[in-house]
């Protein structure tokens, strides 16, 4: 079994539908695609034998200083692992991978948003060093936190 983390080539974007339902979430998919086109988003894919099973992105600008500050703070977006591959350490590998990517790009902080009722994600992010709550809020999907990690 060959595993690797690759940078998503925009021509392979539709392959992400193996991980999440792009058709059902078409508005979000279009937003992400446009961010990839402009260079604001870089997405990394966890593959097993060339199958897309997980993804995570770094976003440079979110128009929200809790999430992004130019050349200082970068936003971690869309950590998702295909259901049948969860609880195997893939999410943590992706977070560790992008932490190194962000450091190499000169960032000193990473932010992330997480739903308050998403306990597995909260546990993962806290263990990965997202240990500072910078905002508690609520939107149409419920209560959420904005977390910060110094790198």
C-alpha positions in Angstrom: 0.0 0.0 0.0 1.5 3.3 -1.2 0.6 6.5 0.7 1.6 10.0 -0.1 0.5 13.6 0.3 0.4 15.5 -2.9 -0.4 19.0 -3.9 -3.7 19.0 -5.8 -3.4 19.8 -9.5 -6.4 21.9 -10.4 -7.0 19.5 -13.4 -7.7 16.8 -10.8 -10.1 18.8 -8.8 -13.1 16.6 -9.6 -11.3 13.7 -8.1 -12.0 15.3 -4.7 -15.6 14.0 -5.1 -14.1 10.7 -3.9 -13.7 12.4 -0.5 -16.7 14.7 -0.3 -19.9 15.3 -2.4 -18.9 18.1 -4.7 -22.2 17.9 -6.6 -24.3 18.3 -3.4 -22.1 21.1 -2.2 -21.7 22.8 -5.5 -21.6 26.4 -4.2 -18.8 25.5 -1.8 -17.0 23.5 -4.5 -17.1 26.5 -6.9 -15.7 28.8 -4.2 -12.8 26.4 -3.5 -12.2 25.9 -7.2 -12.0 29.7 -7.8 -9.6 30.1 -4.8 -7.4 27.4 -6.3 -7.4 29.3 -9.7 -6.4 32.6 -8.0 -3.7 31.0 -5.9 -5.4 31.9 -2.6 -5.9 28.2 -1.8 -3.5 25.4 -1.9 -5.0 21.9 -1.3 -3.1 18.8 -0.3 -4.4 15.4 -0.9 -3.7 12.2 1.1 -3.6 9.3 -1.3 -3.5 5.5 -0.8 -2.5 3.7 -3.9 -3.3 6.9 -5.9 -6.9 7.0 -4.5 -7.9 10.4 -3.0 -8.9 9.7 0.6 -8.2 12.9 2.5 -7.7 16.6 1.9 -6.7 19.8 3.6 -6.0 23.3 2.4 -4.1 26.4 3.3 -5.8 29.7 2.5 -3.8 32.9 2.4 -6.7 35.5 2.7 -10.1 35.1 4.3 -10.9 38.8 4.8 -11.1 38.1 8.5 -8.1 39.0 10.7 -9.0 36.2 13.1 -8.2 33.8 10.3 -5.6 35.5 8.2 -3.0 38.2 8.6 -0.7 38.7 5.6 2.7 37.0 6.0 1.9 36.1 9.6 -1.3 34.0 9.9 -2.6 31.4 7.4 -6.0 29.6 7.6 -6.4 25.8 7.6 -9.4 24.9 5.6 -11.4 21.8 4.8 -9.7 18.9 6.6 -11.8 16.0 5.5 -11.0 12.3 5.4 -13.2 9.8 3.5 -15.5 8.1 6.0 -14.0 4.6 5.8 -10.5 5.9 6.3 -11.2 7.9 9.5 -9.6 7.1 12.8 -6.4 5.9 11.2 -4.2 9.0 11.8 -4.6 10.5 8.4 -6.1 13.7 9.7 -3.2 14.2 12.0 -0.7 13.5 9.2 -2.3 16.1 7.1 -2.3 18.7 9.9 1.4 18.0 10.6 2.2 18.2 6.9 0.6 21.6 6.4 2.1 22.9 9.5 5.5 22.3 7.9 4.3 23.8 4.6 3.1 27.0 6.5 6.4 27.3 8.3 8.3 27.0 5.0 6.2 29.8 3.6 7.2 32.0 6.5 4.0 32.0 8.5 4.2 32.1 12.3 0.6 31.3 13.1 -2.2 29.0 11.8 -5.9 29.4 12.4 -8.8 27.1 12.0 -12.5 27.1 12.6 -14.3 24.1 14.1 -17.9 23.4 15.1 -18.2 23.1 18.8 -20.0 19.8 18.6 -17.4 18.2 16.3 -15.5 16.5 19.2 -13.2 14.3 17.1 -12.0 17.4 15.2 -11.6 19.5 18.4 -9.5 16.8 20.0 -7.3 16.5 16.9 -6.8 20.2 16.6 -6.0 20.7 20.3 -3.5 17.8 20.3 -1.9 19.3 17.1 -1.3 22.6 19.0 -4.3 24.7 18.1 -4.6 25.6 21.8 -5.7 29.2 21.8 -9.4 30.1 21.4 -9.6 33.4 19.7 -13.3 33.6 19.0 -16.5 31.8 20.0 -19.4 32.3 17.7 -22.6 30.9 16.2 -23.8 30.8 12.6 -26.5 28.9 10.7 -24.7 25.6 11.4 -24.4 26.1 15.1 -21.7 27.2 17.6 -18.1 27.2 16.5 -14.6 28.2 17.7 -11.8 29.9 15.9 -8.5 28.3 17.1 -4.9 29.5 16.8 -1.7 27.7 16.7 1.8 29.3 16.9 4.3 27.6 14.6 
